[in-house]
Amino acid sequence: MEDKITEIFGADVFNDKVMKERLPEDVYASLKRTISMGRSLNLSVANVVAEEMKNWAMENGATHYTHWFQPMTGITAEKHDSFVSPLENGGAISEFSGKQLIKGEPDASSFPSGGLRATFEARGYTAWDPTSYAFIKNDVLCIPTVFCSYSGESLDKKTPLLRSIEVIGKQALRILRLFGDETTKRVVPSVGAEQEYFLIRKEDYVARRDLLYTGRTLFGARPPKGQQLNDHYFGSIKPKVKEFMSDLDVALWRLGVCAKTEHNEAAPAQHELAPLYTTVNTACDHNQIMMDTMKRVASEHGLICLLHEKPFEGVNGSGKHNNWSLTTDDGQNLLDPGKTPSENAQFLVFLAATIAAVDDYQDLLRISVASPGNDHRLGAAEAPPAIISMFIGDELTAILDSIENGSQYHDEERGVMSIGVHVLPKFPKDTSDRNRTSPFAFTGNKFEFRMPGSALSIAGPNTILNTIVAEELSRIADELEGVEDFNAALNSLIRRIIKEHKRIIYSGNGYTKDWEEEAARRGLSNYKTLPDALEHMCDRKNVELFERHRIYTEKELVSRREILLENYATVIGIEADTMVEMIRKEILPASVRYVSALASAALTKRRVSENISIDFEETMQSKLSDLDDSLYRAAERLAASSEKLRSIESFEAAASFCRDTLIPDMEAARGFADEIESLTDRSVWPYPTYGDILFAIR
């Protein structure tokens, strides 16, 4: 089996091993310089790379190529072009040039742009990202690219991410130089993204319009059993699910995605897949590949993979835990506390910078995970609240307290904590118990950002995280460069950062009302919905941050805000219209049929004897008739609200209307419908119930 894994891993990837084998030595060296140093690629070199990439792809069954990019839809996009070029004699040859490798021109008119260009301005450009390997998917050579407009604005998620990687690398190197490190040439964020998802039967999926149209159930009475017994969590994996997971592993391994850990999650029918860490750009590409592959492989097994953040009410939703750290080109993890005084001090600088970044830019971290689906998940029993806070463990908290106060650390052998002098304790990977309610937790040698939803591209959160930490590292470097007494200045700086930003550190239960009140007293933000958070996206401090580091122009930032608001209103509008259709065409007709059946049953019993009780039939008829009337009125209100939404032109006003009017109308209608479901005979109910769906796979 080991030989098989070794043989198939990366088999569909034009990776470094393949390039080294197939490219001339000088071409390979030039391409490696481009990848590692960010240098431009000579066209003559690109022609050779393109030819060998094409030959390799065709040998492995590919007939087409595509510039694979990540527009602001949050998913990937591709336009397939064949390698075939006609000859004058009626024949054909295969061609793929360096120009075709480096640059493409897809029609960009229908991708979200947030006003960066008019709808009739269709031209967009894709440009090869040589730092991410090309791969073959469904007999198509996929070339990872960035995507921009004719006038140069970023229209994708990869371009800002690449900019942020460069920025944090530059600022991290400044810090390393202060500690005498003259050999490290590059620092890159590393990420491991744990992916949660649901698996359901395809026949159940197609039987429900809400799942088909929106990816989540808009109705559903709770079954007697959900996840109360916790018997699904880490439980034995069902044979059909195991077959899916095995095929998924192979498919991902072939694409170079190191799928590592898989298990049942807390909710019935919920599972998780975690890959190994890799550089953040590759991790983002791999996560997009993973989501796409999950859906494809599930379909091959007669299943549907649901990536919505909250597909079922009353059980856990799905997140995507973003494990983030900083790694040097020689493999040093800068968030590892180390074993020597100098390593300890260096670690504390990066720790302090991250603490300051999370505190100063709480709003941006919240915005980075904002989506209609995630609004349903955040603050529920399985996800952190919308309040940003940090958990660093009891031991690190005690150390930071001793630094701030100049007091003795609890281990008296260490005495007073003085940065750069004393050795910190040897940390195990987890210095204390995990706090699952914390949005941002230190877990030994990395930070786990637990707020992203399962369907989200991790490019956005990591762009924000890279940028805000780079900003704090820049401020620290500005202050320390050129000081006479480095240790004294460093000690003073760390102490000040801790004092100014310790409000963001919280070790308690994030679900309680007490914490919400305490967070307000601390001055922490609590943006419970997407519209609440996006009010602050273009605050002056945020615009200045992104422009200072050349991540987004103000125009690009405003466009992204508009895209998010428009998407929010569009998604909620589709959900509302779907609810109205299901109520009118499925739920009310089913309930009326059951009421009619009850009336017929009562008449039949009366014919038998006047003394036979018909309390059940009459009581149920009365209850359901009243509920039907209430649901009808709720549906009419919802339909009217949905119609009004279509007349609102402002993105901000539309999003606010959804939050304040449409969603409450939807919740009211659902309440009546779910109660009707709980009282109605299963034989007349028009679609699979929660119990049918969540416990069907064996």
KETI-384802 format. One record per residue: y, z negated, x of N, C-alpha, C in turn; residue in one letter. Coordinates in steps of 0.02 Angstrom, whole numbers, plus 50000, padded with zeros to 5 digits. Atoms other than C-alpha are relative to their C-alpha. Last residue first. Layout:
! KETI-384802
YZXYZXYZXA...
***
This chain:
! KETI-384802
500585004049978501474968148726499745002550066R500344997249941503184974248670499454995250023I500464994550015503634969648491499605002350060A500675002249984504394952348513499485005549992F500035004249940506244956348524499294998050020L499794996749938506254971248405499834995750061I500384993949987505284965248253500135002750071D500685002149985506014947648262499555006050016G500005002949933507764954848273499294998050020Y499625006249993507424965548119499974997650073T500355005649967506884983648115500454993950009P500074999049928507844994447989499664994050031Y499974993049976508034997747802499905001050075P499455000249951507414981147728500015006550040W499454995650021506364985347574500565000250052V500244993350017504684978847635500565004849981S500054995849941505484964047723499825007249983R500694998449984505984956347556499985004950059D500284993950028507794950847559499295001350025T500255001350068508464933247582499615005949971L500435005949999508764932947771499684998649932S500624998549966509424950747765499514994249997E500394995850045510714945947634499325001650032I500275004550051511304931847747499585003949950E500565003849970511464944047891499704995249950D500584995649991512494955947783499404996250029A500314998750065513694942347724499365004150008F500245006250028514044936047900499655001049933G500665001649972514154953647968499714993749970R500504995650031515554958047849499314998450026A500085002050070516574942947904499465004149966A500385006350000516284946548089499874997649928E500704998549983516834964548066499574993849997M500284996650058518434959347977499265001750011D500135004950054518774946848117499725003049937P500585004149981518514961148243499884994349950I500634996350009519674973048151499404995750017L500174998150068521144961248127499305003049994T499735004650050521724951548281499765001549929D500135007149986520714959348422500174995649940R500725001049998520674977048352499834992650009C500234999650069522514976248306499244998949996F499825006350033522924970248482499764999949927S500455005149973521974985048557500134993249967A500684998850026522864997248443499524994750023A500015002150070524574989648480499305000949970A499945007350003524294990748668499954997549928E500625003049977523645008548659500024992449994F499935003949939525135013848552499334996950020S499964995749942524745027448424500024996150066E499615003649949524125017148277500005004150064I499304997950006523565028648134500454996750053S499934993049980521725027848178500725002349997R500044999549927521785008848172500135007150023L499345001749972522375009647991500015000650076K499554994450013520795018747942500694998750028E500194994749953519755005548027500435006149991S499745001949934520694992047933499855005450052S499274999250002520385000847767500304998350068A499864992850001518535002847808500755001250000A500144997449933518414984447855500165007450004L499465002449956519254979047694499925002950071R499404996350019518054990147595500604997850043E500064993349973516584983047692500615004249983A499895000549927517134965247655499975006950032A499285001049990517294969447469500164999750075R499654993950020515544976747467500754999350013Y500084995149945514864962047567500365006549983L499595002249943515594949647442499965005050057S499304999150018514894959347293500464998150059D499874992850001513194960547377500735001449984D499924997849931513254941947417500145007550004L499375002649975513574937647235500135002450072D499474996450035512174949147179500694997750024S499924993549969511034941947312500555004149967L499755000649931511304924047258500145006950030K499315002550001511154927847072500294999750070S499564994750027509614938647089500734997950003Q499914995049948508824925547202500445005849977M499595002949946509124911747076500145005250054T499315000550022508504922346931500464997350054E499724993350009506914927747019500744999649980E499944996649935506514910347084500365006749992F499455002949961506904901646920500115003750066D499724994449960505784913446822500604997550041I499365000949965504684899746752500195006450037S500064999149927503314904846630500694999550033I499985006549966503564897446455499955000550076N499325002549999504034913646370500074993650040E499905006350037502344920546419500734998050007S500625003850000501604936746485500074993649960V500464996850048503074947246433499354996349995R499805002050068504224934746518499545003249948R500245006950011503274937146682500174997749929K500734999850005503524955946674499724993149985T500184997350065505374953946638499255000149989L499845005050050505584942446788499815002449930A500525005249996504664954646902500134994649947A500614997350030505784968846844499444994749999S499884999750072507334958446881499385002649963A500025006950025506664954147054500094999949924L500715002050001506304972547088499924992949974A500324996550056508084976947037499264998149994S499775003550061508754963547154499695003249939V500385006350004507664971047293500214996049938Y500704998550017508314988647260499604993549992R500024998350072510094982047258499295001549977V499935006250038509814973747426499975001249925S500625003849992509144989747503500034993649959A500544996950039510585000047432499354996150004P499905001250072511834987147501499475003549957L500085007150017511084987247676500094998749925I500645003149986510745005747704499954992949971E500574995550007512065018347653499334996750008K499994995750059513595007747617499355003749989R499945004150060513284993547739499935004449937I500645003550011512635004947876500024995849937M500524995250019514115016747859499344996549985E499864997750068515385002547859499465004749976V500155005450047514574994648012500115002249928M500735000450005514585011248105499804994549951T500224994450042516435013648067499244999949991D499795001450070516814996248136499765005549953A500415005450027515784999148294500174998649927E500674997250013516625015848325499544994849970I499954995550057518335007748307499335003149981G499985004350060517854993548424500055004349937I500655003250008517345006248557499984995749936V500484994850021518915016748534499314997049986T499864998350070520085001748539499505005249974A500135005950041519284995248699500105001749926Y500725000750008519235012548778499824994249955N500234994750045521085015148744499254999449988E499775001550067521514998248820499755005249950L500375005850025520445001348974500204998249929L500694997950011521145018849000499604994249971I500014996150062522935012648977499285002349983E499885004650056522694999149108499965003849934R500625003650011521935011749226500074994949943R500494995550032523425023249206499354996349984S499814999450070524645009149243499495004349963V500165006450031523725005649406500155000249925L500725000450007523735023949458499804993549964E500204995250051525605025249423499254999749988K499845002950066525955009249518499785004749945E499284999550013525035016849665500134996749933T499764996250057523315009749693500755000850006Y500614999650041522425003549849500145004249938I500154993050016523845006849970499325000849965R500624998249965523844989150041499755007049984H499955002349930525654985649997499395002050040R499604995149963525494996249840500064998150073E500374993849992524054985849776500405005350037F500615001049961524894969149808499655006750013L499805000649930526594974849745499404999150046E499784993449978525844980649580500184999950074V500604995949993524944964149564500165007050023N500365002349940526484953549600499375004250011K499694997749938527504964049478499614997950061R499495004849978526314961249333500255002050068D499454996849964525374977349296500584995250013C500264995449949523704969649249500565002950042M499765002049934524494954849161499795004850055H499275001050002524414960448979500284998750070E499654994049977522694966849023500754999549994L500004999249927521944949449014500445005850023A499655005749970522434945748834500065001050075D499274999250007521934963348779500404994350030P499734994749958520214960948858500745001149990L500164993250021519874944548771500315005050049T500644999750034519764926148819499795007149980K499914993950039521134925948950499335001749967Y500584999750045521114908049011500105005949953N499964995350057522274906049160499364999849959S500454994349994522294890549269500045004449938L499624993849997523834879249267499565006250010G499964997649931522894863449313500415006450007R499575004849963523294855949144500085002250072R499314998950022522594871649061500484995350036A499774993949968521014870049164500725001649981A499855001749930520824851949107500265006150037E499385003850000520954857248924500214998250071E499474995550022519654870948945500674996450001E499814995849944518614858949048500555004949980W499645004049950518634845848910500235004350059D499304999950021518134859048782500434996150049K499745005450043516524860848878500735001149981T500044998350071515694876848939500364995049955Y499484995550021516244875849121500005001649926G500264995550051515184860649157500565004349972N500285002450062515794852449317499765005549954G500725000749995516034857849498499664998149934S500255004250055517804864449495499245000050001Y500685002549986518834871949636499794995249945I500474994950022520344882149576499284997750009I500075000050073521494867049582499475004949976R500605003750020521144865749769499904999749924K500464996150042522374879749802499394996249975H499654995750049523944871949875499525003249950E499575004050044523094857149962500305004349944K500425004350042521684867750032500434996249949I500334995650048522904880950095499574995949952I499524998050051523984867550176499685004449946R499845005850042522524859450267500485001949944R500575001250044521924876350328500144994249953I500044994750049523664880350396499434998949951L499465000850049523904863750482499955005149944S500155006150038522214864650569500524998949945N500564998550045522534882650621499854994049956L499744995750053524244878450692499455001649949A499555004050041523534863750790500265004249941A500395004950039522064874050852500444995949954N500384996850053523164888850902499634994949957F500585004450007524454879051000499585002449941D500155003049935525704892151060499384995649997E499825007149997525704903350905499794997150067V499455001749955525684922250937500194992750002G499924995749942524634927450787500614997950041E500335002649940524334912550675500105004250062L499775006649982525554915550532499724997650067E499274999849986525344934250516500244993350025D499914996949934523454932150532500745000350018A500235004849949523424919750386500115002950070I499515005449997524484931150276499824995050055R499394997349969523374946050316500534994650008S500144999549928521804936050279500615002650037L499975006849973522564931650110499854999850075E499315002550003522924949750069500064993150030E499624996849946521214955450129500724997650002A500185003749940520424942650012500365002950060V499665006550003521414950149867499814995750060I499274999649992520954967949913500334993150002T499824998049932519094965649942500754999650012N500205005449955518884955949780500185001750072L499545005750009519874968649678499844994550051I499354997749977518904983549746500514994449996T500005000449927517314973549726500635002850030N499965006949975517654970149542500034999650076P499375003250019518034988649509500064992850025G499464997649956516594996349608500664996449985A499765005549956515334985149519500545002450048I500034997749930515184997849378500274994450043S499404998849961514944987649220499845003250067L499864992850002513454989349102500575002050048A500574996049976512734972149144500155007450002S500504998550051514374962649130499495005050024G500104993050020515294955949281499455000849947P499694997750062515664937149272499875007349981M500484999750054514444929749398500285002949935R499544998850055515364932549562499585001649938F500304996750058514154925049687500515000349944E499735002050065514964921149853499675004149945F499704994650040513974922150014500324997049938K499724995249952513214911650153500315006149964N500285001049934512654895550066500275004750053G500725001550001512874899449882499715000250070T500254999349932514754898849855499274997850001F500345005649967515094901149669499805001750071A499964997849931516314911649568499734994350044F499934992749992516174911649378499935002350072P499444998249957515454894049372500055007550007S499404998950040514374889949221500605002150042T500054993550034512764892649317500615001349956R499635001250062513194878649437500045006749964N499584994750026511864879149571500384997749938R500284996650058511234863049650500485005449976D500075004550058511934858949820499705004049943S499835006749979512104866149995499974995049943T499645002950057511164881949950500134992750017D499694994450037510684892450100500374997649939K500534995750026510414876550202500335005549959P500084998650071511984871350290499345003549986F500414994050005511924863450461499845001349927K500725001150011513324850950450499635006749999P500165001450070514994856350523499254998749993L500504995450027515264854850710499854998049928V500645002850023516854846050762499555005549972H500245005349956518274852750868499304997849979V500084997449933518894869350798499734994850049G500264993249996519564861350641499975002350073I499474996249967519764842650650499745006950015S500104992949995518714832350530500615003350031M499484996350036518894813850569499895007550011V499325002649997517264805750625500485004249959G499554994349990515704816350648500734997750002R500084997649932514564801450676500485005750015E499535003349955515294793950519499925002250073E500425001449943514424806750408500444997150056D500495005250019515464804850249499514998550057H500524996850040516924814250330499454994949988Y500664999249973518304803150392499545003549951Q500425006050005520054806350331499325001450029S500055002649932521374819050378499574993850004G499745006849994521724820650193500014997350071N499355000750033521564839450177500314993250013E499514996149961520184840650307500694999149970I499875003749938519214826450225500505003650044S499605006050015519384834550054500184996250063D499324997850012518794851150125500464994149982L499714997949936517254842750196500735002149992I499855006149962516884833750032500325001650068A499435003250033517024850149936500204993750038T499394996549979515894858550063500624996949968L499895001149928514564845250036500645003450025E499755006749985514704844549847500174999150073D500515005049984514524863049817500314993450022G500184999449929515784877349826499494994850021I500475005449985516064881049641499795000950072F500474999349945517594891449603499564993850007M500025005949957518604893749443499485001350054S500224999149931519164908149332500024993350036I499585003649952519264903849147499715001050070I499484995449978518394917149042500484996850049A499444999150047516874906049033500515004950028P499425004349986515304908649137500555001249949P499514996949956513804916849054500584995250013A500344997149942512194911548970500495002750051E500435004949966512774899348835499685002850063A500605001650039514244910248783499544995850044A499925006350035515894909048874499434998249955G499685005249961515904927248924500114993849958L500455003749957514634937548826500344994150034R500515003550040515534944748675499604995150042H499655004950041517084949048778499514996049958D499985006349963515894957348901500394994649963N500645003550002515494970848774500024993250034G500145002450068517294975948745499354996049996P500294994550040517614976548933499874997349930S499814999550071518564965949059499685006249968A500625000350040517644962349221500135000949926V500514995749969519024967349343499355000149962S499904993150022520344960049226499445004550026I500184999750071519654942449253500065007249974R500735000750003519704945049442499765000349928L500314993849980521464951949427499244999649999L499924994950051522094937249326499645006550018D500475001250055521384924349444500025005649949Q500114993950039522394932249585499444999149948Y499394996050008523204917649675499915005949952D499485003750035521744905949646500615004349986D500245001150069520354918049691500534996449959V500004993650036521324923849844499804999149928A499314998250017521714906249903500035006449959A499765004950049519884901249894500715001749978I500314998250064519374917349982500224995249945T499704993850025520624914550123499715001949932A499345001650026520054896550142500345006149972A500095003950062518234901850159500684998649968L500224995250052518694915350285499884996549933F499454995450012519694902750388499815004949944V499525003450044518344889450368500605004449985L500265000250069517044901450438500514996949952F499944993150024518114904350594499765000449928Q499294998950013518294885550618500105007049971A499795004150058516424882750601500725001649980N500274996750059516024897150720500204996449936E499604994050010517194889550849499765003949939S499335001450025516414872350827500415006349987P499565002549948514634878950845500704998849972T500265006049969513194880950723500464997050053K500135000049928513764894150599499794993250027G499625005249965514584892150428499884999750075P500505004849977513924909150369500354994750041D500025005650047515304917850273499424995350015L499405004149990515704929350420500054994349950L499745001550067513934936150419500584995150008N499775006950011513634943350593500284999249930Q500415003950045512614959450593500214992949987G500585002549963513304968350747499594995149957D500444994549981514464979350642499404997750042D499764996149944515184963650562499505005550018T500474999249945514734957450388500305004450055T499694995649950515784950350248499565000250062L499875003249936514954943050092500325005150046S499534996849953514764946649908500074996150064W500045004449941513394943049780500365003450058N499764996349941513904951849618500034995250059N499735004749951512894944849473500145003650065H500154996749937512694958249339500324995750055K499474999549950512634951049166499765003750061G500204997949933511564952549011500615000750045S499784993349983511744943148847499815001450072G499604998549940510714928048805500205007350003N500395000849940510124925748626500435002250059V500415006050003511074922348465499524999150057G499645006250012511784939748439499504994250000E500285004050055510794954048515500384993449994F500314995850052511464968448621499734996249941P500225004650053512714957548716499675004149944K499935007049980513194965048885499744995149947E499425003250032512514982248841500014992550017H499585003049949511244988448969500634996949971L499345001750026509844992248846500404996450054L499685005249959508335000948922500714999049974C499294999049990507375010548788500274994150041I499565005750007505485011848790500735002250007L499905001150071504185025348763500454994049985G500505004950023503635023848944500074998649926H500664997349983504535039749002499444995449975E500154994850049506075033248911499325003050011S500175003350064506035017449016499815005249948A500695002449995505965028049175499794996549935V500474994449997507535037649127499284997750000R500024996750065508535022449071499495005749999K500305004550049508095012349225499935003549932M500724999549991508485027349337499634995449950T500224993550024510265028649271499245000650003D499924999950073510565010049293499755006549970M500485004550031509825010149469500055000249923M500654996749999510795025449525499494995849963I499944994550049512415017149471499345003849995Q500035003150066511865001349563500075005249945N500695001850018511435011549717499964996949931H500364993950016513165019449722499294998549977D499714997550062513985002349712499655006549978C500235004350055512814995149843500265002549933A500694998150015513145009949959499734995949941T499964993350027515015006749950499315002549980N499765000050069514744987949968500045007049970V499274999349998513634988650122500265001549929T499804994349959511874982850084500765000449999T499304998849983511024967550014500085006550038Y499775003349939509264968649944500735001850011L500134996549937509014973849764500194995750060P499515001349947508844962749610499825004050062A500204996749938508004967549446500554998850052L499514999349946508114956749291499685003550060E500285000049933507254956149122500565000750051H499494999349948507604953048937499684999250069Q499894992849986506334956548798500535001150053A500584995650010506434938248741500215007250009P500094997650069507984929948815499365004049994A500055005450049507914919748976499855002449929A499415004250006507514933349104499924995349939E499765000950068505814940249149500614995550001N500295005550039505634944749332500265000349928H500004998450072505994957549467499664994349962E500235005550042506464955249650500065001949927T500365005449967506614968549787499684995149951K500155004650056507254985549736499534994750026A500505005049982507814993049902499924994949944C499765006250030508675008649836499464994750011V499715004349949508265022849955500294993649974G499284998749995508035035649817500344995350049L499924993049977506145035749841500735001850010R500164999849929506205016749829500075007150028W499435002549963507095018149662499875000250075L499444995350008505775029349584500614997850041A500154994049961504375018649656500585005049997V499975001649929505145002549592499905006350042D499295000549982505445010149421500074998550074L499754993249994503625015549409500745000050019D500334996949943503064997849446500255007150011S499705002649938504354990249328499695003350062M499324997449993503805001549184500304997850066F500084992849986501974997349210500685003350010E500194999549930502444978949219499905007250021K499385001049960503364980449054499855000650074V499594994050010501814987848971500654999550040K500274994049967500704974349048500455006249993P500474996550044501814959648995499785006650032K499714993650021502614949849137499485004049961I500434994549981502024931849146500275006549971S500685000150026503494920349121499595006050025G500475000049944505014918849233499274999849977F499675000349934506014915049075499494999150056Y499974993249972504974920248923500274999850071H500654997849978504424902648878499995007050029D499934997749931506184895548872499335002650028N500545003149961505634886848711500045001850074L499965007449999507274890148620499494996950047Q500175002049932507344908648670499984992450007Q499614995949955507274915848495499804998450072G500055001349929506054909648365500445004850039K500165007149990506414908048180499954998250074P500705001550017507264925148186499864992650011P500395003049947509164926048184499294998849978R500115007150012509864938048056499564997250055A500645002849981510404954548130499964992649987G500285004550050511904965848113499354997150026F499415002550035513014974948239499804995249944L500125001050072511554977548357500634996949969T500155007050018512104984548525499874999649925R500375003449947512165001348614499854992749986G499595004849963513555007848501499644996450057T499294998349993512975023448411500374995550048Y499894993049982511085022848429500735001450017L500234999249931510965003848429500135007150024L499555003849958512035002748272499805000650074D499404996149983511105017048190500474996150046R499395003850012509455007648199500615004050023R499985002150071507795016648178500644996249983A499784994350040508045026148343500054998249926V499324997749982507995009848440500245005549953Y499535004950029506485002648351500725002150013D500004999150073505495018548386500464994949965E499574994350019506025018148570500035000849924K500384994050016505285000748593500475005649977R500255000050068506424988048676499625006549987I500464994650016506824983348855499774999449928L500495000950052508364972648891499565006349995F500074994750049509364972249053499484997949947Y500385002250059509974961249196499995005649947E499914996150061510484968549365499564997349944Q500575001550044510734957549518500125003149932E499835000550071512014966049631499374999049958A500634999350035511864962849818500134998849927G500105002050070513454966149912499275000849981V500694998650021514064967750091499894997049931S500305004350052515904969050137499295002249985P500104996750065516214978550299499734994949951V500235005050048516924972650466499965003449932V499954998650072517064985150609499744994149960R499594994150014517314985750796500135000949926K500124997450067516704968550848500485005749986T500544995050001516834966851036499875002949931T499724993549982518504958051063499485005649995E500514994850008518064941850974500335006850013D500244997449936519264928951046499465005349996G500525004549975519524918550889499665002850063F499695006649988521184926950852499494995150029L499654999649935520304943750874500334993350017R500495000649947519124938950733500325000350069L500215007049995520594935850616499504999150057I499435003949973521364952850652499814992750008R499994999149927519654960850628500584996250031L500525004449972519574953350452499985000650076A499735006849999521254961550411499484995150028Q499445000649953520664978950461500254992850005K500264999549933518994977450374500544999150053G500285006649983519834971050217499695000250070I499485005249995520954986450212499704993350021V499614999049939519614999350250500504994450011E500465001449944518454992650118500375000650065I500045007349993519904992249994499544997950057S499365002549972520275010750021499964992550013R499994998149929518445015049996500644997750034L500485004249965518445005249833500005001550075L499705006549986520045013649775499534995350037P499434999349954519215030749800500344993350013T500205000249929517535025949723500605000150047K500095006949978518135021249548499844999550075K500685002749999518825038149497500004992850023D500264999950069520375047849449499324996749994L500715001850009521365044249607499825000049927S500145006750025523035053249611499254998949993E500225004949950523205068349726499854993149975G499425002849965524255080549625499824994250045S499674994649962522755091249577500594997350041Y499654994950039521865075349521500315005250047S499285000850005520585065349619500315005849961C499744995550052518715062249625500754998749992F499435002950035517745054649770500285005249953V499334997649987516035061349814500524995549967T499495004950021514195057049827500705002250021P499575001549943513185073149849500544995149978I499415003750021511735074649727500394997850061C499715003449942510455088249768500664996849979L499304998449985509645092349601500224995950060V499974993549965507765093049570500725002450012D500194994850049507855078549446500105007050028N500165002950065508765067649573499865005749952K500264995250050508875072149757499804996249938I500685001450025509975061749873499805005349949F500204995550055511555062849978499274998649982A500484994749990511935047550085499905004349937Y500545001250049513525037550065499535005950000S500275006749986514725036550214499454998049951T500574999849953514935055550206499724993150016P499975006649967516005054050047499404999650048D500605003249974516215072350000500164993350032W500034999549927517795077149905499424995650025A500465004849971517905080949719499965001250075T500364998549938519435089349647499524994450018Y500155006149963520215090149475499595001950061G500264999849932521045104249380499904993150030R500725001349994521135102949192499764999150072A500054999549927522985101049161499294998150021E500094993049982522925104848974499965000950076F500674997650016522625086448936499885007150023T500064997750070524205081249026499305002849989A499884992950008524045071749190499935001749926R499854997249934524085053849251500125007549997L499344997049995524215048449069500185002650068G499485004950013522765036249072500705002850009G499514999849946521635049049155500574995049990S499435004450010520025047949055500485000350060P500105006749972518935063249087500614995649988F500245004750050519105077848967499834993150028S499575000850058520225089249070499784994549953S499845007150007519395086849239500364998449935A499515000350054518465103349254500144992649985D500245000450069517545101349418500585000249951P499464999850049518245107949582499714999949930E500194996850063517175104149734500594999849952G499525000050056517515100149917499725003749939K499425004649993516565095050073500414999549936I500215006949989514845102450037500604995349996L500315002350063515505118549960499764992750006Q499475000850050516665120850109499734997449934K499655006249986515225117650229500564998749951G499555000149942514255131450146500304993150010S499645006350010512735132050033500424998950062F499415001449958511805148350010500304993249982E499755006850011510105153849945500574998750049S500145004549945509835172549936500254993049982I499615006249996509715184849794499804996250062A500365006049980509105202349757500464994050002G500325003050059509945215949658499594993950015G500604996250018510335226749809499634997249939N499824993550030512105220049817499395003949977E499914994949950511475202249844500155006749966L500294993250008511675187849723500155004550060P499444995349997511955169449775499725007149997S500114992850001510735155849724500655003950004V499934997549932510995137849780499985007650002F500614998049965511265133249599500175002250071S499954993149977512765123549536499375001750039D500524997149959512585107649432500155007350017H500014993050021514095097949371499535003750047K500274994949956513915078949386500055006849967E499914993350027514665063049318499745005150050A499944994649951514275044749344500055006749964T500664997249983514645030349225500115005750049I500445005549980516165019149209499305002250015G500445001650057517135032149108499564994050016T499805006350031518465031249244499624998549935M499364999950034517565044649344500134993349965P499975005750045516135041049466500704999749966Q499405004349995515595056249562500034995049944F500155005850043514055066649604500584995050008W499575005349974514585083349678499974994349950H499435002550039513105093549622500404995150041T499645005549969511745104249698500564997949954Y499285000550012510435115449621500294994350042H499764993250012508645121549655500765000249992T499344999350031507925105649729500195007349993A500024998050070506035105049759500685001049966G500215005650042505915094949920500095001549926N500685001749980505965110250034499724994449956E500444994950030507495115449935499284998850018M500035000950072508375099049976499535005049968A500405006150015507945099850161499914999149925W500704998549983508565117750174499554994149984N500284995350050510165113450081499265001350013K500075003950062510525098250190499695004349945M500605004249994510165108550345499884995849938E500594995749996511395122050292499364995850004E500134997350066512715109450237499365004250000A500265005450042512615099650400499805002849931V500685001549976512825115650501499674994749956V500434994250016514315121250396499274998750021N500185000450071515085103750404499545005749980A500515005250006515035104350595499764999649928V500604997149969515975121050593499424995049998S500334995550046517185113450468499375003150029L499864993049983517595098750583499605004649954N500584996149982517395081950497500205007350010L500104993950040518865070050495499425004150028S499664994149974518665052850575499855006149956R499554997250050518215037350475500375006150023G499305000949979517525028250627500495003049950M499865006749975515715025150573500744998850014S500235005450045515415040050458500244993250025I499644999550064516465052950550499834994149955T499315002349986515795047050717500425000249936R500035007349994514025048650647500694997250015K500055002750068514415066550592499994992450002L499354999050032515005071150768500014997049929S499535004749969513455063550847500685000549967A500185006750023512305072950725500504994850027Y499785000350070513215089150762499864993149971V499275000550001513055086450950500274999549929D499775006449974511185082450937500764999249996E499914999749927510775097150825500334993650025P499364997449975510345091250649499995000650076L499874993150018508575090050578500645002850031R500554995449988507775074350649500215007349994E500155000349928509365063950664499455004950018K499474996549964509915069450490499855000250075M500074992850012508235064650415500525003850039V500624997749968508265047350494499925007549993K499884999549928510085044650447499385002650036D499765006049966509765048450264500065001150076N499804996749937509615064350162500334994650043F499335001449974508745054050026500115003750066V499554995550035507255058849916500734999250024D500264993249996505935051350031500465005149968A499484995349977507005035850055499775007150003G499335002950001505485024450040500505004950031F499574997550055503985035450000500714997450004I499984992750005503045034250165500495002349947E499644997449943503445016050201500095007649995T499295001850008502925011250026500415002950056I499744996050055501285020950043500754998549990K499894993249975500925013550214500315004449947D499425000249956501184996050144500175006950027E499405000050042500005000050000500635000050043M
***
